[in-house]
Each structure stands twice: as C-alpha cells, then as structure tokens.
Amino acid sequence: MTDEPVTADRPDSPIRTTGTDHVTIWGSNAADTIDFYRDLLGMPLVLRQPNLDDPSQTHLFFDTGDGRILTVFVSDERPSQRQQRVGVGGVHHLCFSIEPDDFEDVARALDEDGRGYNVFDRGIFYSLYTRDNNGLVIELSADKYDVPDDRRGEVLATAQRIREDDGAEYAEDEHLAQALEELGLDATPADLPEAPSGAAGVGE
C-alpha cells in the first residue's frame, strides 16, 4: 500500500481537471442498452449519433441524473452477455447515486425486472450491486448522510484522517459523521434498511 498522503488539497500538477464530463463503455446492442439504462435506471437518452471513429456503430448518450453523461458504443451485431472479462485497464464497475428514500423501491424494481442483486453496508454509504445487459457490474449507492457535492472530497479526506487516528481498517459510519460535524455540516443520518457489511459478491 502506498504511503502517499490522502488530502482534498489540489496537487501541484501541470493539468487540473474540473470534473467528470462523461464515461464511455463498450456495449452490446441499442435495444438492450436502452432497456437497461433508460427504461430501468431512468436515465434519459439525450443524444444518439454514429460513433465518429467507427460509423458502423451507434453512440448513445444517457444523462445519469446530474448532467454528467454515460455514453455507450453499441451495434446490432452484438448480443448482450451475462459476464464480463476484466483485466488491467478494464472497468471493474460503474456506480450511480440514488436517493436513500428510494433504496427499497430500487431493490423492488430490480426484483420485478428479474435481476439478481446484493446489498451491502459499505461503512460510509449503502451499495446495491447488479449487472447491466453487458455483464458489467453496476453499483447503485445511497449516501448515509447528505454530503454536498462541492465538499465531497473534503469530507472524505477528513473521514480518512479520523479513520487512521481510530486505527480502523476502513471508513465507517462514525468516521463520516465525525467528519461532517468537524466541518460544520449536517450529520443527520438517512433512514436506510439493515444490510450486511464487508466484501460483496455481485447478484447474477
């Protein structure tokens, strides 16, 4: 494990990103991809055009909910699959935020869609794991606390310091609550269901 410091301070680097514009994945076909991302997860399909590097494919753009975009290269020649092979440089999973109040409704919707899933308490947030039509692991996470987007890095870095001082293996609920209180932010927990903690497999 590296000993590099964990901090929300900007590094002295030649380039500074300003946020995430979009993430692009290789997908199967348009119909199955739209069924999952638009019709199940509720992401509007906001743009559709040819893949400009390979016009034989279609490039689908979905709004993930906050203006940040997920794009998918699709082709009618590619069937969907249940598993994905992942190596160095590959995508392990994608995570999208959901409202804590919607957590049980989301699980119910996945049940009704016939999709397997697992739910875990990840210490500082709740996670529900399933797979998309490409076999890619999809995480749907609900924050335990209302963390302002523009201060998320600061909150996490503060929780990291508290976790290290506590000698804990990973960031837990109390570390995040203490970080919020230290930074003068609301530390009222969300009402989420009981869930096991620790390592997770992914529902089939």
N, C-alpha and C positions, 0 to 999 in steps of 0.2 A: 504494500500500500504506500502510495506517495505521501510525503510529508509536506507537500505544498500547502500553504495556508488557505483556509476557506473564508472568503470575505465577499461582501457585496460591493466593495470598492472597485471601481474600474481599473483594469491593469494598464500599465504604461505600454501600450501596443500600437503598432503603426496603423491598424484598422479598428474601428469601433462600429459594431453593428447596432442598429436601432430597434430591432425586434425581429419577429418571425413573419415573413411575408407569406410563404406557402411551403408545403412539403409535397413532393410528388412520389407516387408509388407506381410500380407495375401492376396493372390489374388484369382481370380476365376479360369478360365481355361487358358491354354497356348495360344490358338489361339487368344482369345480376348485381352489378355495381350500384346502379341506381336504386334497385330494390333494397339494398342494404343501407347505403349512406343517406339517401333521400327519404325513402318510404318507411324505414325502420328507425334510423337515428335522427331523422328530422332535419337534415342539412339541405338547404335549398340548392338546387343545381343552377348556378348563376352564369355559367359560360360553357359552351361546347363548340369545339373547333378542331381542325386536324392537328395532329402532333406535327409541329413545324419542322422537326428533324426527320420525321418519317410519316408522310401524309397518308400512308396506308392504315395508320392507327388514328383513333379519336382521342382527344384530350378533354376530359371532363373536369370542371371546376366546381367544388362544393364549398359553401360558406359554413364553417364549423360552429358559428354562433356568435363570434365577436369580431367578425370581419377578417379573421385570419383564414386562409384558404387551404384546403386539401385538394390536390389535383391527382387524377388517375389516368394513366395511359391504358386504353382498352382496345380490344379487337374482337370482332365477332368470331374470329377463328380460334379464340382461346376459351376453353371451358373453365368453369370455376373448380376449385380444389379444396380439400379439407385440411391439408397440412402444407407448411412452407419450410423449405430448407434455408437455414440461416448460417452464414459464415461471417468471417471478419469483414466489416464494412457493410454488412446487411442490416436491415431494420429488424430489431427484436420485437418492438410493438409500438403502436400509436396510442396515445392517451388523450381522451377528450373529457372536458368538465361537464358535470351535470349538477343540477340543484339538489342539495341534501333532501329537500322535501319531496323530490321526485324519485328518490332512490328505490323505494319498494315498487313504484309503478314501472320503473325501468326494468327491474327484475321480472315483473309480471309480463311485460311486453315481450321480453326475450323468451320466456316460457311459452307464451302464446305463438311465437314465431318458430317454436321447435328448436331453439338454440340452447346448447349447454352453456353454463357459466359457473364461475366460482366467485364468492365474495370474501374479502379479507379486510381486516382492520390493519392498516399499514402504519399505525402509530400516529402520524400527523394527518392522515386522510383515510377515507374508505375507498376501496377499489373493487370493481366488478369486472371480471375478465371473461371475454368470449372470443370468438373468431369471426372475421368477415368472410365474404364469399371467396376470397383468395387464399384462405388459410392463415392470414395474418392475424396475430394476436391483437385484439382491441381492448384497451382498458378504459373504463368509464369511471372517473373518480369524483368523489364528493368531498369537499373540504369540511373538516370538523369545525372550523371557525371561518368567519368572514374575513379573509385576508385581502386587503386592497391590492389590485394588480400592480400598481406602480410601486408597491413596497414589498412585494413577494420575496425578492432576493434578499432584502434587508432582514425580513422576518426569518427566513430560512437560515441565513448565516448566523443570526443571533441564537436561534434554536440549536444550531450546531455547536456553538460555544458552550451553551448551557449543558447540552448532552455530553460533551467532552469533560466538562467540570464534574458532571454527575457520574462519569465512568460508565455510562450506558452504551450498549452495543449499537443501538440505532436510535434515531429521534422518535420520541414517544409523545403522547398526548400532552403530558405535563410540561415537557420542554417547549412545545409550541405555545401553550397557554402562558407560560412564564415569559417567553419572548414577546408576545403581544402586550402583556402587561408592562414589561420593561420599556417598550417603545410607545406606550401610551395609547394602544389600540384596543378595541373591544375584544374581550376574551370570552364571550358568551358562546358555549358550545351548541352545535346544531343537534337536532333530535334525529339520531341515526339508529338503526337496529343493531342488535348484538351480532358480532361476527367473529370468527376465529382470527388469531393473529399469526404472523410468521410467514414462512415460504408458501408460495401458491403454485399449484398446477393450473392448467387452463381447461375450461369446460370444452367438451367435444360436441 
